[in-house]
């Protein structure tokens, strides 16, 4: 990196960090000013500003405030108040934001349930929410019905969007409520430390956990993103990601609503209509997940796809192999990549757009941010401790687990860790006596590395990285090398157990088009990857199973392994004789597992 670019980037970081620290620091000056209080102040100051665009509707701040007041009065009429929880199961639409804002206005918490769940996982999410009332979008009545027999207690279900037999009519109940300002003592006693939302982890490795988002955390996330994006009331944020998740439903929403700007809600993501929507609503920003950008790149070029008013895209997971191509094709002036998790206290932002980086902490800002990388033992899946019993900090370029020191000091804006609905799940994420006796740090479960300039780079998720031939294999880095090969649309890399072999052998499930050539692919990975990192097994799939937030599922793929009798997809094995990929059938599978073929 050249000298002048380094100076430019340093200026960018100084300005962004100062904005963020001021905005977040101001939150703690008034402990009883919750998110609804802040919203009401904006609605009073900018009543005619557009708050929400949804399909053919435009909702001003005044209208949003009035609609949320009706929800709050409905909730209070049911005896819902401080300390109570209302579950919310609904697809993306304007009423989603109105509902959770109104529930918070009543002093209660909204549990935002993943609208893709059915049966056991849905019942589990409802059971751990602590709610007795459920706001249900009528479009999800059938999904809810699959979970009813596994609920631990009955719910009073309030249907909205259509009347459902056996359920309360929420729309009729709301119509009877006033939208006038709420009494001043409605949220008496509610402070920043009270819970505002429950947002669930994605459940890629088991049942979802309900993360607590206090009002302090909601405000910190929203204002941190707004400051990072330098948002103003003229900005419009396009949101095609699920509103039940923190990235779309809190960070993206808060980026503009906290300054009197607008959000544009899309019911479901559409790659074909993405930039057409951005033009239609004059969006100035959009929120992304890395795989969303990959889907957009895989679409055929469309007229006017790069003619828009987008000035910034903000999100996480944009891989370096597609970053420049995405930015160039769609003419996105600035990418603001971040790193963080719903429940975590480690937050990073790449303010200057350095390709591949998830954020940076300059040396001068080190004391204000609570992030360290701890040297990690992959086999034990725990940070390494030295002879003194304490963890060891990584040096430049060394991968380690990202951990965040737990603190309630407002001068350390990301230090809070409010945990989960269940105490035992909270304790599992805390590492104690890390660098000194008595300290406590949040475990992210992610491996990162940091360069000498302070830039962080994502390496892999703990549990995804595996050992083969005595070396650590990063699935993310292998996937990055694979995904740029012509014809490959998606790649999911993981390790599988081979009887008699130490460690786990690399396997990749690939979604490809007709341009994919497996012989050329073999030569490509020979050139791009060291021998130990080259996948031994390739599974050709017609589609990739993902979560509602575009995270690839690995657990099921690892369990299925490379047995052709259990997998319908075609599987190829890299022959140790000549290095070529050959079709894997039952006979070859038995020879590999029996040790006849040494790998």
WOKA-V958419 format. One record per residue. N is the residue number from 0. PHI is phi in degrees with one decimal (none if undefined). Layout:
[[N/PHI] [N/PHI]]
This chain:
[[0/none] [1/-68.9] [2/-60.4] [3/-67.5] [4/-67.2] [5/-63.5] [6/-64.8] [7/-59.3] [8/-63.8] [9/-63.6] [10/-63.6] [11/-59.6] [12/-68.3] [13/-61.1] [14/-63.4] [15/-66.3] [16/-65.3] [17/-64.8] [18/-59.8] [19/-66.3] [20/-62.4] [21/-68.5] [22/-61.2] [23/-73.2] [24/-61.5] [25/-64.6] [26/-58.0] [27/-82.2] [28/-72.5] [29/-129.6] [30/-61.4] [31/-100.5] [32/-94.3] [33/-87.5] [34/-60.7] [35/-58.1] [36/-62.0] [37/-62.9] [38/-63.1] [39/-62.3] [40/-63.9] [41/-67.6] [42/-62.0] [43/-72.9] [44/-80.1] [45/-131.5] [46/-62.7] [47/-94.9] [48/-65.9] [49/-72.3] [50/-95.9] [51/-135.0] [52/-112.4] [53/-143.7] [54/54.2] [55/-100.4] [56/-106.1] [57/-128.3] [58/-118.8] [59/-79.7] [60/-61.9] [61/-61.9] [62/-67.8] [63/-64.8] [64/-62.5] [65/-65.7] [66/-63.7] [67/-67.5] [68/-62.7] [69/-64.5] [70/-61.7] [71/-61.6] [72/-66.6] [73/-60.9] [74/-61.4] [75/-65.5] [76/-65.4] [77/-92.1] [78/83.0] [79/-87.9] [80/-157.0] [81/-54.6] [82/89.8] [83/-93.0] [84/-130.8] [85/-118.1] [86/-83.4] [87/-128.6] [88/-127.6] [89/-160.4] [90/-75.2] [91/-55.7] [92/-174.1] [93/-57.9] [94/-62.2] [95/-62.2] [96/-66.5] [97/-58.1] [98/-63.4] [99/-71.3] [100/-66.4] [101/-65.1] [102/-63.3] [103/-67.6] [104/-60.9] [105/-77.9] [106/91.1] [107/-98.0] [108/-114.7] [109/-107.3] [110/-96.3] [111/-89.8] [112/-89.8] [113/-58.2] [114/-80.2] [115/-94.7] [116/-80.9] [117/-142.4] [118/52.7] [119/-57.9] [120/-60.1] [121/-68.7] [122/-60.3] [123/-59.7] [124/-62.3] [125/-69.8] [126/-62.9] [127/-86.1] [128/-71.2] [129/82.6] [130/-87.3] [131/-119.2] [132/-111.7] [133/-127.3] [134/-89.3] [135/-121.0] [136/-65.9] [137/-57.9] [138/-67.5] [139/-112.0] [140/-61.0] [141/-66.3] [142/-63.1] [143/-61.3] [144/-60.5] [145/-71.1] [146/-104.6] [147/-57.4] [148/-74.3] [149/-110.3] [150/-75.0] [151/-80.1] [152/-151.1] [153/-71.3] [154/-109.2] [155/-85.2] [156/-99.8] [157/-112.4] [158/-86.0] [159/-130.8] [160/103.7] [161/-169.8] [162/-81.6] [163/-117.2] [164/-58.5] [165/87.9] [166/-121.2] [167/-72.4] [168/-91.3] [169/-67.9] [170/-60.2] [171/-67.1] [172/-66.5] [173/-66.4] [174/-62.5] [175/-86.1] [176/-95.0] [177/-86.1] [178/-95.3] [179/-62.7] [180/-53.8] [181/-76.6] [182/-56.6] [183/-60.8] [184/-95.6] [185/-56.6] [186/-107.6] [187/-56.3] [188/90.2] [189/-77.5] [190/-126.6] [191/-59.1] [192/-81.9] [193/-74.8] [194/-75.9] [195/-111.6] [196/-140.8] [197/-113.5] [198/-123.2] [199/-94.8] [200/-65.6] [201/-71.2] [202/72.4] [203/-71.0] [204/-122.8] [205/153.7] [206/-65.5] [207/-62.2] [208/-110.2] [209/-91.6] [210/-84.9] [211/-81.3] [212/-115.8] [213/-69.2] [214/-60.6] [215/-61.3] [216/-70.2] [217/-57.3] [218/-66.1] [219/-63.8] [220/-63.5] [221/-64.0] [222/-71.0] [223/-63.3] [224/-69.9] [225/-63.3] [226/-68.2] [227/-61.0] [228/-85.2] [229/51.1] [230/-73.0] [231/-131.2] [232/-69.1] [233/-87.1] [234/-81.9] [235/-129.3] [236/-98.0] [237/-88.2] [238/-123.0] [239/-109.3] [240/-87.1] [241/-60.9] [242/-78.8] [243/-79.9] [244/-105.9] [245/-66.3] [246/-63.8] [247/-82.8] [248/-85.8] [249/-120.2] [250/-64.0] [251/-67.1] [252/-59.3] [253/-72.1] [254/-53.0] [255/-104.9] [256/-62.8] [257/-71.3] [258/-121.8] [259/85.8] [260/-89.1] [261/-114.4] [262/-117.6] [263/-115.1] [264/-99.4] [265/-104.9] [266/-60.1] [267/-145.2] [268/-61.8] [269/-134.3] [270/-63.3] [271/-68.5] [272/-103.4] [273/-57.6] [274/-76.2] [275/-64.2] [276/-64.1] [277/-57.1] [278/-69.5] [279/-57.7] [280/-101.4] [281/55.3] [282/-64.6] [283/-108.7] [284/-143.6] [285/-143.5] [286/-105.3] [287/-130.4] [288/-117.2] [289/-50.3] [290/-67.7] [291/-59.4] [292/-65.3] [293/-65.2] [294/-61.9] [295/-63.7] [296/-65.8] [297/-81.1] [298/-77.9] [299/-68.6] [300/-62.8] [301/-121.6] [302/-60.0] [303/66.6] [304/-64.2] [305/-111.1] [306/-105.5] [307/-156.8] [308/-109.2] [309/-62.8] [310/-108.4] [311/-157.6] [312/-116.5] [313/-127.1] [314/177.1] [315/-145.1] [316/89.4] [317/-77.6] [318/-75.1] [319/-62.2] [320/-71.4] [321/-114.9] [322/-54.2] [323/-61.6] [324/-65.5] [325/-64.2] [326/-64.2] [327/-71.4] [328/-62.6] [329/-97.7] [330/52.8] [331/-92.6] [332/-60.4] [333/-144.1] [334/-108.1] [335/-109.9] [336/-82.7] [337/-131.6] [338/-128.6] [339/173.5] [340/-140.2] [341/-49.4] [342/-94.9] [343/-82.7] [344/-117.5] [345/-105.9] [346/-133.5] [347/-130.6] [348/-136.4] [349/-94.9] [350/-64.8] [351/-96.0] [352/79.8] [353/-60.9] [354/-59.5] [355/92.4] [356/-83.1] [357/-99.0] [358/150.7] [359/-149.4] [360/-123.1] [361/-63.2] [362/-55.6] [363/-69.3] [364/-101.7] [365/-56.3] [366/-71.7] [367/-91.7] [368/-124.8] [369/-104.5] [370/-104.7] [371/-138.1] [372/-110.5] [373/-102.4] [374/-54.8] [375/-129.0] [376/-100.6] [377/-66.9] [378/-73.3] [379/-81.1] [380/54.8] [381/-145.3] [382/-59.5] [383/-76.7] [384/-113.6] [385/-82.3] [386/-62.3] [387/-84.4] [388/89.2] [389/-99.4] [390/-70.2] [391/-116.1] [392/-75.2] [393/-76.0] [394/-89.5] [395/-54.9] [396/83.9] [397/-93.0] [398/-78.7] [399/-156.2] [400/-75.3] [401/-76.0] [402/-130.7] [403/-126.1] [404/-68.0] [405/-82.2] [406/-155.0] [407/-105.5] [408/-69.1] [409/-62.5] [410/-77.9] [411/-115.6] [412/-61.8] [413/-106.5] [414/-76.1] [415/-68.5] [416/-133.0] [417/-90.9] [418/78.8] [419/-115.8] [420/-62.4] [421/-105.1] [422/-60.5] [423/-64.9] [424/-72.4] [425/-63.2] [426/-63.3] [427/-63.5] [428/-93.7] [429/-104.2] [430/-107.0] [431/-113.5] [432/51.1] [433/-85.0] [434/-116.1] [435/-157.4] [436/-62.8] [437/93.2] [438/-79.3] [439/-139.4] [440/-131.7] [441/-82.1] [442/-92.9] [443/-76.7] [444/79.7] [445/-121.2] [446/-96.9] [447/-128.5] [448/-133.1] [449/-128.7] [450/-89.4] [451/-68.5] [452/-90.0] [453/96.6] [454/-77.1] [455/-98.5] [456/-133.6] [457/-72.4] [458/-104.4] [459/-173.4] [460/-83.2] [461/-60.3] [462/101.2] [463/-88.0] [464/-63.4] [465/-137.0] [466/-105.4] [467/-147.7] [468/55.3] [469/77.0] [470/-117.1] [471/-86.1] [472/-110.0] [473/-87.5] [474/-63.7] [475/-65.8] [476/-71.4] [477/-67.1] [478/-60.1] [479/-61.8] [480/-70.0] [481/-72.7] [482/-65.3] [483/-83.3] [484/-72.8] [485/-55.1] [486/96.7] [487/-85.6] [488/-96.7] [489/-146.4] [490/-144.0] [491/-125.6] [492/-109.0] [493/-159.1] [494/-106.7] [495/-124.8] [496/-79.4] [497/-117.9] [498/-51.1] [499/86.6] [500/-105.6] [501/-79.0] [502/77.4] [503/-129.5] [504/-85.0] [505/-72.7] [506/-138.5] [507/-130.2] [508/-93.5] [509/-123.3] [510/-107.2] [511/-136.6] [512/-100.9] [513/-68.7] [514/-78.4] [515/-70.5] [516/-125.4] [517/-69.4] [518/-70.6] [519/-65.7] [520/-61.9] [521/-60.7] [522/-67.6] [523/-63.4] [524/-72.4] [525/-63.6] [526/-78.3] [527/-93.1] [528/-127.5] [529/-66.5] [530/-55.3] [531/-67.3] [532/-94.3] [533/-74.6] [534/-60.3] [535/-88.9] [536/-127.1] [537/-122.2] [538/-113.4] [539/-91.8] [540/-117.4] [541/-83.0] [542/-172.0] [543/-105.8] [544/-78.7] [545/-131.9] [546/-81.7] [547/-65.5] [548/-108.5] [549/67.4] [550/-90.3] [551/-74.0] [552/-88.6] [553/-110.3] [554/-55.7] [555/-65.4] [556/-65.3] [557/-63.1] [558/-63.0] [559/-70.2] [560/60.3] [561/-122.6] [562/-79.2] [563/-66.6] [564/-79.8] [565/-104.8] [566/-118.0] [567/-76.2] [568/-67.3] [569/-69.4] [570/-122.3] [571/-119.8] [572/-118.1] [573/-83.4] [574/-66.1] [575/-72.7] [576/-74.6] [577/-121.7] [578/81.9] [579/-88.5] [580/-82.3] [581/-126.1] [582/-59.6] [583/-98.6] [584/-112.3] [585/-61.6] [586/-66.1] [587/-65.2] [588/-58.3] [589/-65.1] [590/-66.3] [591/-67.2] [592/-69.2] [593/-82.5] [594/87.9] [595/-66.0] [596/-103.1] [597/-86.9] [598/-119.0]]
